[in-house]
Amino acid sequence: MIAEPLPAADAEHLTDVLRRAGVLDDGRVSDVQVASSRATVLSRIIRLRLSYDNAATNAPSSIILKTGLPDRVNKTWNAGRQEVAFYVNVGKATPAGLVPLCLEAAWDESTNAWHLLLEDLTLTHTHPTYGPLPPSTLQCERIVKAWARFHAAWWDDPRLGRSVGTWGDEREDAASLQRFFAERYQGFADRLGDRLPQERRDLYERYLDVMPRLWERYHSRRNLTIIHGDAHVWNCFLPQDDSSDDIRLFDWDAWRIGAAAADLAYMMAMHWYPDRRRQLERPLLDHYHAALVGEGVSGYDRRALDDDYRLSALFLIMRPINQEAIDIPVIWWNNLERILLAVDDLGCEDLLHV
């Protein structure tokens, strides 16, 4: 049995969930065992092995319970709420085969406690590599093609900003973000001292000065889609069958409306060192754009993708600062170094002077 109290993993509760999903009929879950449990930076991933009485043949032998870390469950931490909202509002309206099947998504407004019950892809899918090793070129091509399929499915969808996601007030939003990021940056710069050189401080200060103008691209509300927001390659499950395109995109706690290139920049500009990035960046952008067009997106040429990619890379200079501020350890320093090198290579500073 389960050693800790996990109401979502109760046999009676799971019986109800699986019946509502149409995979259990009159059977019932008789026992639940924790097959494995691991903590990520922000959550717990628990694989539950299920036993049944009178189960239908398609009843799953295991499912995944994703829930918050106990020390992250508080009223100011909204990552779980965001991911629950994704599966409630976006996942179920997304074409099948792009995200894991969600059996239940629940969030408690009074406590901020949350959980997801997801299909278990352990036996059919795997991570591209064990981080921080980047994937092969072929794997990368398959991953960006999957992103193109997902982005195209929500491209300029009339539900954006209405029933799915929010736009926010343009002037108020830009001004408040500018103040928020300026405060975050100042604290970060103070803590780093001489480890943040003057030339980088100058870059950040110029960026913060013109940030409202840069956000005009977002406020155009054209050629936008649902973006993942944390689209490193280890948030993709690749099928173990190399002939299959059944790639699943997961960990949706940072999703929002935005330019699709933001996910590509996070995948490459944020996470790859210069040699690998210079070798693959443009070919993969070509591959992505061709796939996007193949999915029916029009009026968005290859130059527009380049423009959005450079702007997205520039926006990402704030991400390591946010990661450090909310105590996401280890990764933020390498992310800082890599994204600043990418900004140099891509000539993103030119965007500050337009």
Secondary structure by P-SEA (a helix, b strand, c coil): ccccccccccaaaaaaaaaaacccccccccccccccccccccbbbbbbbbbbcccccccccbbbbbbbccccccccccaaaaaaaaaacccccccccccccccbbbbbccccccbbbbccccccccccccccccccaaaaaaaaaaaaaaaaaccccccccccccccccaaaaaaaaaaaaaaaaaaaaaaacccccaaaaaaaaaaaaacccccccccccccccccccccccccbbbbccccccbbbbcccccccccccaaaaaaaccccccaaaaaacaaaaaaaaaaaaaaaccccccaaaaaaaaaaaaaaacaaaaaaaaacccccaaaaaaaaaaaaaaacccccccc
